[in-house]
Amino acid sequence: MGRGGIFFIFIMTVVSSSVFSQKTTLLYAPDDDGKVFTSIEEALKSEKIVYRLKITKLANRDSLPEELFQLTELRELTVKGRKLCLLNQNIGKLVHLQYLNLDHNQLLRLPETIGNLTDLRTLVISRNMIETLPESIGNLHHLTIIDAWGNPLFVLPSSIKNISKSLEILDLRQIPLTKWEYEAMELLLPNTDIKFTDICECENRRDHD
């Protein structure tokens, strides 16, 4: 076989491998058809296992309805722009979650029970008002991405060093970190790509009025 033929087989092998990889990462189980449910009511009525839920309506609530936590097989949960002020302690019951998106809410903190989500790969908490992460974040040894841009998150819990080998990206853009704060984060997460907009030249001691 000529060199060109070998090269063609190599390319086909790479393409096939990447396609197979995509399929295996998108399918959670043989019966997973990729359906995304858009309401808790619809999901609870389903005869199939519910893997993905993207809540598009959450009327007159500042926390999640407790019925949600019956969906214990969830792998993906998105609650974006729903004015959540509180994330329920029972979030810890969704132990199979791999993707949690809480973007653009009004959260001040995450509960310690977030540390029960030991399968979690991606945590999106951007555009909230979170000042600190729970110490239990250090339990999430599969976590590869934390998207936290736009929060007043200037200090990380010491426990986050426990996931320094798995955490690939920490997005802290639009947060005016001081040089001292950034360097402290680097010491905790030496292997992580910490994304930031710029380093603030203000005093290291920041007054929270």
C-alpha positions as CSV (number, residue, x, y, z in Angstrom):
1,M,0.0,0.0,0.0
2,G,1.3,3.5,-0.9
3,R,2.1,6.2,1.5
4,G,-1.1,8.1,0.3
5,G,-3.3,5.1,1.2
6,I,-1.8,4.8,4.7
7,F,-2.3,8.6,5.2
8,F,-6.0,8.2,4.2
9,I,-6.6,5.4,6.6
10,F,-4.9,7.4,9.4
11,I,-7.2,10.4,8.7
12,M,-10.3,8.2,8.6
13,T,-9.3,6.6,11.9
14,V,-8.9,10.1,13.6
15,V,-12.3,11.3,12.2
16,S,-14.0,8.1,13.3
17,S,-12.5,8.3,16.7
18,S,-13.6,11.9,17.2
19,V,-17.2,11.1,16.0
20,F,-17.3,8.1,18.4
21,S,-16.1,10.3,21.2
22,Q,-18.8,12.8,20.5
23,K,-21.5,10.1,20.5
24,T,-20.3,8.5,23.8
25,T,-20.1,11.9,25.6
26,L,-23.6,12.9,24.4
27,L,-25.3,9.6,25.2
28,Y,-25.7,8.8,28.9
29,A,-27.4,5.5,28.4
30,P,-28.7,3.3,25.5
31,D,-32.2,4.7,26.0
32,D,-31.0,8.3,25.9
33,D,-32.5,10.0,22.9
34,G,-31.1,13.5,23.7
35,K,-34.4,15.0,24.6
36,V,-34.3,18.2,26.7
37,F,-37.3,18.7,28.9
38,T,-38.3,22.3,29.4
39,S,-40.6,22.1,32.4
40,I,-40.6,20.1,35.6
41,E,-44.3,19.1,35.1
42,E,-43.4,17.6,31.6
43,A,-40.4,15.8,33.0
44,L,-42.3,14.2,35.9
45,K,-45.0,12.8,33.5
46,S,-42.4,11.2,31.3
47,E,-42.3,7.4,31.1
48,K,-38.7,7.5,30.2
49,I,-35.7,8.4,32.4
50,V,-35.1,12.2,32.3
51,Y,-31.5,13.1,31.7
52,R,-31.8,16.7,30.6
53,L,-33.9,19.5,32.0
54,K,-33.8,23.2,31.0
55,I,-36.3,25.2,33.0
56,T,-37.7,28.0,30.9
57,K,-40.5,29.1,33.3
58,L,-40.4,29.5,37.1
59,A,-43.2,31.7,38.0
60,N,-43.3,33.5,41.4
61,R,-40.5,31.6,43.0
62,D,-37.1,32.5,44.3
63,S,-36.0,28.9,44.8
64,L,-36.5,25.6,42.9
65,P,-39.7,23.6,43.5
66,E,-39.1,20.5,45.6
67,E,-40.7,18.3,43.0
68,L,-37.6,18.8,40.9
69,F,-35.5,16.6,43.2
70,Q,-37.6,13.5,42.3
71,L,-35.7,13.5,39.0
72,T,-32.7,11.8,40.5
73,E,-31.3,10.5,37.2
74,L,-30.7,14.0,35.8
75,R,-27.3,14.6,34.1
76,E,-27.9,18.1,32.9
77,L,-29.8,20.9,34.7
78,T,-30.1,24.5,33.4
79,V,-31.9,27.2,35.4
80,K,-30.9,30.3,33.6
81,G,-32.2,33.8,34.1
82,R,-35.0,32.7,36.5
83,K,-34.3,35.2,39.4
84,L,-33.3,32.4,41.8
85,C,-32.2,33.8,45.1
86,L,-31.6,30.5,46.8
87,L,-30.3,27.1,45.6
88,N,-32.1,24.4,47.6
89,Q,-30.1,22.1,49.9
90,N,-31.7,19.2,48.1
91,I,-29.6,19.9,45.0
92,G,-27.3,17.4,46.7
93,K,-29.8,14.6,45.9
94,L,-29.1,14.9,42.1
95,V,-25.9,12.9,42.5
96,H,-25.6,12.0,38.8
97,L,-25.5,15.6,37.6
98,Q,-22.6,16.3,35.2
99,Y,-23.6,19.8,34.0
100,L,-25.2,22.5,36.2
101,N,-26.0,25.9,34.7
102,L,-27.3,28.6,37.1
103,D,-26.3,31.6,34.9
104,H,-27.9,35.0,35.3
105,N,-29.8,34.6,38.6
106,Q,-29.6,36.4,42.0
107,L,-27.7,33.8,44.0
108,L,-25.6,34.9,47.0
109,R,-24.1,31.5,47.8
110,L,-24.2,27.8,47.0
111,P,-25.1,25.2,49.6
112,E,-22.5,22.9,51.1
113,T,-24.5,20.0,49.6
114,I,-23.1,20.9,46.2
115,G,-20.2,18.8,47.3
116,N,-22.5,15.7,46.9
117,L,-22.5,16.1,43.1
118,T,-19.3,14.1,42.7
119,D,-20.0,13.4,38.9
120,L,-20.2,17.1,38.1
121,R,-18.0,18.2,35.2
122,T,-19.2,21.8,34.5
123,L,-20.5,24.4,36.9
124,V,-21.9,27.6,35.5
125,I,-22.6,30.3,38.1
126,S,-21.9,33.4,36.0
127,R,-23.8,36.7,36.5
128,N,-24.9,36.0,40.1
129,M,-23.8,37.7,43.3
130,I,-21.8,34.9,44.8
131,E,-19.0,36.0,47.1
132,T,-17.6,32.7,48.1
133,L,-17.7,29.0,47.1
134,P,-18.5,26.3,49.7
135,E,-15.7,24.3,51.2
136,S,-17.3,21.2,49.8
137,I,-16.3,22.3,46.3
138,G,-13.1,20.3,47.0
139,N,-15.1,17.1,46.8
140,L,-15.8,17.5,43.1
141,H,-12.9,15.6,41.7
142,H,-14.3,15.3,38.2
143,L,-15.0,19.1,37.9
144,T,-13.2,20.6,34.9
145,I,-14.9,24.0,34.4
146,I,-16.1,26.6,36.8
147,D,-17.7,29.6,34.9
148,A,-18.1,32.3,37.6
149,W,-17.6,35.5,35.6
150,G,-19.3,38.6,36.9
151,N,-19.6,37.5,40.6
152,P,-17.8,39.3,43.4
153,L,-15.7,36.3,43.9
154,F,-12.3,37.5,45.2
155,V,-11.2,34.6,47.4
156,L,-11.3,30.9,46.8
157,P,-11.8,28.3,49.6
158,S,-8.6,26.4,50.5
159,S,-10.4,23.1,49.7
160,I,-10.4,24.0,46.0
161,K,-6.7,22.8,45.9
162,N,-8.1,19.3,46.2
163,I,-9.4,19.5,42.6
164,S,-6.4,21.4,41.2
165,K,-5.5,18.4,39.0
166,S,-9.0,18.1,37.4
167,L,-10.0,21.8,37.2
168,E,-8.9,23.0,33.7
169,I,-10.7,26.4,33.5
170,L,-11.8,28.9,36.1
171,D,-13.5,31.9,34.4
172,L,-13.3,35.0,36.6
173,R,-13.7,37.6,33.9
174,Q,-15.4,40.9,34.8
175,I,-14.2,40.6,38.4
176,P,-11.7,43.3,39.5
177,L,-9.1,41.0,41.1
178,T,-6.1,42.6,42.8
179,K,-2.7,41.2,42.0
180,W,-2.5,39.7,45.5
181,E,-5.9,37.9,45.1
182,Y,-4.9,36.5,41.7
183,E,-1.6,35.2,43.0
184,A,-3.3,33.5,45.9
185,M,-5.6,31.7,43.4
186,E,-2.6,30.7,41.3
187,L,-1.0,29.1,44.3
188,L,-4.2,27.0,45.0
189,L,-4.7,26.1,41.3
190,P,-1.3,26.0,39.6
191,N,-2.6,23.7,36.8
192,T,-5.8,25.7,36.1
193,D,-6.3,28.3,33.3
194,I,-7.6,31.2,35.4
195,K,-9.3,33.6,33.0
196,F,-9.6,37.2,34.1
197,T,-10.2,40.6,32.4
198,D,-7.4,42.5,34.1
199,I,-5.7,43.0,37.4
200,C,-7.0,45.8,39.5
201,E,-4.4,48.3,40.8
202,C,-6.6,49.1,43.8
203,E,-5.7,48.4,47.4
204,N,-5.4,44.7,48.3
205,R,-7.7,45.3,51.2
206,R,-11.2,45.8,49.7
207,D,-14.0,47.3,51.7
208,H,-17.4,45.7,51.2
209,D,-19.9,48.5,52.1
